[in-house]
Structures are given as C-alpha cells and as structure tokens.
Amino acid sequence: MTDARLHLLLIVPHPDDEVYGAAGTMMAHLAADEPCGLVTLTRGEAGRTLGLCDSPEALARMREAELGACLDVIGLTCHAGSTFEHHHFPDKYLAQQPFDPLVETAREAITRLRPRIVLTFPPNGSNGHPDHVTTHRAVKAAWDGLPRPERPRLWYYASDTPPEQEALRPEWLPPNVRRDVTPFITRKLQAIACHRTQALSTVDFIRRFPGRITEETFYEVPEEG
C-alpha cells in the first residue's frame, strides 16, 4: 500500500447489512492488502429475536456480538489499516431522527478515512426499509457536499432483479459493477451464518437472489452525480 487510505468504506444502518452483498468483495480487497472500513449506524435492537433473546437491549448486545464474529470471519477486524465504527442511532427510526447528525456522521467518516469507494444502499433502500432509504439519503448528502476532487467513487447495492414492490421500481438501478467472489464462497457463507438472529433474512436473500452469493453486484454513480 502506498498510503493510509481505505479502499472501500461501507456505511449501512444495521448489523448484517454488510454481509450479504459485500462480504466477498471485502475479502478480496483485504486479501490484496487493501484496507476496508465499515460504519454501522444502529445496533439492530428493533429486529426479530427468533426467540434467542427477550428484550431490545439483549437483542442489541447479541447483534453486536454477531457482527463482531462476522467481521472476524471476513478478516476486517484483524487487517492493519481497516476500521469498524458502530453508532447507536435508534434502529427502525432513522427517518424520524434529525437528519444533519446522520449526514455529519457519514461526512466525517468519509473525510477522515479517505476511501477510494463508498458503498451504501440505493435510493429505494433495495427493499424500501426506511432505515435503508434514510442511510442512502444521508450518505448521498454527505457525498454531494464534498468538493468534486475529494469525492470517492460512490457505489450502491444493486440487483439484476427489479424489486417485487411496484412502488420501488422507479428508483431501481441495475448493476454496472460485478465482482466474482466464488473464491471466497465458503468464508462468505460462514460470515452470513454468524448473524443467527437474521436467519429468516438469510433464507429470504438466498431464495430471491441466489446469484448474488457468488457474484456481488453494485451500481456506480456517474461522476457527475
């Protein structure tokens, strides 16, 4: 590495948002000695418990542990130069929070870590989840506010399959970046499985997007934004 910049920085709302669509890509960059970073905005305390815990606080602690185990498998936590930040904005209610602190969190991470690429959710949040949509808006606002020479490349999660919900289709962006992550498939599946509380989400993702297990797909925003 010629400098201390991150290669790829993910900014996502929930523990597990990093793993389905980008775990293999992170593994590939880390294997090439290209540091990666992750900013997770919430603790995921409003998600499903699957009977594994009995309160939002207990779920938050469990999901933090699951995320740590996942990042260990990916290799991010032990790779020199890589970084992980976990914020405590309220899960499920990002849209009701003051917007400026979310934008500032994204802007500060981007300007401090100087990634070559920032990855987040697309305008429709992929599935319309309000936290996904709000995170997109915050990251895009932070990116738009940077001088053009200082902007990293901006990627969104993307799928070849249009959303099942018709209301989400107008903002659907098909992928223009494809990454074959087959060499990392065993570790990617292990990383996914670390998120035990998200087992139903795992089944749903594999049912709907089986091809994205071995090929991770993204939409890169054109330079003109």
C-alpha positions in Angstrom: 0.0 0.0 0.0 1.3 3.4 -0.9 -0.8 5.4 1.6 -3.2 5.0 4.5 -6.4 5.4 2.6 -9.1 2.8 2.8 -10.0 1.1 -0.5 -13.7 0.5 0.4 -15.9 2.0 3.1 -19.4 0.7 3.8 -21.9 2.9 5.5 -25.0 0.9 6.4 -27.8 1.1 9.1 -27.8 -2.4 10.6 -25.6 -5.3 11.7 -25.8 -7.8 8.8 -26.2 -5.1 6.0 -22.5 -5.6 5.3 -22.5 -9.3 4.7 -25.0 -10.4 2.0 -24.0 -8.1 -0.7 -20.4 -7.2 0.0 -18.6 -9.8 2.2 -16.8 -11.4 -0.7 -15.8 -8.0 -2.1 -14.3 -7.0 1.2 -12.5 -10.4 1.5 -11.0 -9.9 -2.0 -9.7 -6.4 -1.1 -8.3 -7.5 2.2 -6.5 -10.4 0.5 -4.9 -7.8 -1.8 -3.8 -5.8 1.3 -6.3 -3.1 0.5 -7.9 -1.9 3.8 -11.7 -1.7 4.2 -14.0 0.0 6.6 -17.5 -0.4 8.0 -19.7 2.2 9.6 -22.9 0.7 11.1 -25.4 3.3 12.3 -27.6 1.3 14.6 -27.4 -1.7 17.0 -30.3 -3.5 15.3 -32.3 -3.6 18.5 -35.7 -3.4 16.8 -35.2 -6.6 14.7 -36.5 -10.1 15.0 -35.3 -12.1 18.1 -36.3 -15.6 16.8 -36.7 -16.5 20.5 -32.9 -16.0 21.1 -33.3 -13.1 23.5 -36.1 -11.3 25.4 -35.6 -7.6 25.1 -34.4 -4.9 22.7 -31.3 -4.4 24.8 -30.5 -8.1 24.8 -31.0 -8.2 21.1 -28.7 -5.2 20.6 -25.9 -7.0 22.6 -26.5 -10.2 20.6 -26.3 -8.5 17.3 -23.2 -6.6 18.2 -21.6 -10.0 19.1 -22.8 -11.5 15.8 -21.4 -8.6 13.9 -18.0 -8.9 15.6 -17.9 -12.6 14.8 -18.9 -11.9 11.1 -16.1 -9.3 10.8 -13.6 -11.7 12.2 -14.5 -14.2 9.5 -14.3 -11.6 6.8 -10.9 -10.6 8.2 -11.7 -6.9 8.6 -11.0 -6.8 12.4 -7.5 -8.2 12.1 -6.3 -6.4 8.9 -4.0 -3.5 9.6 -5.4 -0.2 8.4 -9.0 -1.4 8.3 -11.6 0.0 10.6 -15.0 -0.5 12.1 -17.3 2.0 13.8 -20.6 1.2 15.5 -23.0 4.0 16.2 -26.2 4.0 18.4 -28.8 5.8 16.3 -32.2 4.2 17.0 -33.0 1.2 14.9 -36.1 1.4 12.8 -36.4 5.2 13.4 -33.7 6.8 11.4 -36.3 8.6 9.3 -37.6 10.3 12.5 -34.2 11.4 13.7 -32.7 14.9 13.0 -31.1 14.5 9.5 -28.0 16.6 10.0 -26.3 14.3 12.6 -26.6 11.4 10.2 -25.1 13.4 7.3 -22.3 14.6 9.6 -21.5 11.0 10.7 -21.2 10.0 7.1 -19.2 13.1 6.1 -16.8 12.8 9.0 -16.1 9.2 8.2 -15.5 9.8 4.5 -13.2 12.8 5.1 -11.2 11.2 7.8 -10.8 7.7 6.3 -10.5 9.0 2.7 -11.8 5.8 1.0 -11.5 5.3 -2.7 -15.0 3.8 -2.8 -18.0 4.4 -0.5 -20.8 1.8 -0.6 -24.3 2.2 0.7 -27.9 1.5 -0.2 -29.6 2.8 -3.4 -32.3 5.4 -3.3 -35.1 2.9 -2.8 -33.2 1.2 0.0 -33.2 -2.0 -2.0 -36.3 -3.2 -0.2 -37.9 0.1 0.9 -36.8 -0.2 4.5 -37.0 3.3 6.0 -33.6 3.0 7.6 -32.0 1.9 4.3 -33.6 4.8 2.5 -32.5 7.3 5.2 -29.0 6.0 5.2 -28.8 6.4 1.4 -30.1 10.0 1.7 -27.5 10.8 4.4 -24.5 9.3 2.6 -25.6 10.9 -0.7 -26.0 14.3 1.0 -22.5 13.9 2.6 -21.0 12.9 -0.8 -22.7 15.7 -2.6 -21.4 18.2 -0.1 -17.8 17.3 -0.8 -15.7 19.2 -3.3 -15.7 17.2 -6.5 -11.9 16.4 -6.4 -12.4 15.0 -2.9 -15.3 12.7 -3.6 -14.7 9.0 -3.6 -16.4 6.7 -6.1 -20.0 6.1 -4.9 -21.4 2.6 -5.1 -24.9 1.3 -4.2 -26.0 -2.3 -3.7 -27.7 -3.4 -6.9 -29.6 -6.4 -8.2 -30.4 -7.5 -11.7 -33.9 -8.4 -10.4 -36.3 -5.4 -10.2 -38.0 -5.0 -6.8 -41.0 -7.1 -6.2 -42.9 -4.0 -4.9 -44.0 -1.9 -7.8 -43.6 1.3 -5.8 -39.8 0.7 -5.5 -39.2 0.1 -9.2 -39.0 3.8 -10.4 -35.8 4.2 -8.3 -34.3 0.7 -9.2 -30.8 1.0 -10.5 -29.4 -2.1 -12.3 -25.8 -3.0 -11.6 -22.9 -1.7 -13.7 -20.2 -3.3 -11.5 -19.8 -7.0 -11.0 -17.5 -8.9 -8.7 -16.9 -12.7 -8.9 -16.5 -13.7 -5.3 -16.5 -17.5 -5.9 -13.0 -18.0 -4.3 -14.5 -16.7 -1.0 -17.8 -18.5 -1.0 -17.0 -20.8 1.9 -16.0 -17.9 4.2 -18.8 -15.7 2.9 -21.4 -18.4 3.9 -19.7 -18.7 7.3 -19.8 -14.9 7.8 -23.5 -14.8 6.9 -24.2 -17.6 9.3 -22.7 -15.6 12.2 -25.9 -13.4 12.1 -28.0 -16.1 13.8 -30.8 -13.7 14.6 -31.2 -12.9 10.9 -31.8 -16.4 9.8 -35.1 -15.5 8.1 -33.4 -12.7 6.2 -30.7 -15.1 5.1 -33.3 -17.6 3.8 -35.2 -14.8 2.0 -32.0 -13.4 0.4 -30.9 -16.8 -0.9 -34.4 -17.5 -2.2 -34.7 -14.2 -4.0 -31.0 -13.5 -5.1 -29.1 -16.8 -5.2 -26.7 -15.5 -7.8 -25.6 -12.7 -5.5 -23.9 -15.2 -3.2 -21.2 -15.9 -5.8 -21.4 -12.6 -7.8 -21.7 -9.3 -5.9 -23.2 -6.6 -7.9 -23.3 -2.8 -7.5 -24.3 0.4 -9.2 -21.6 3.0 -9.5 -22.9 6.6 -9.6 -21.5 8.5 -12.6 -19.0 11.2 -11.8 -21.5 14.0 -12.5 -23.6 12.5 -9.6 
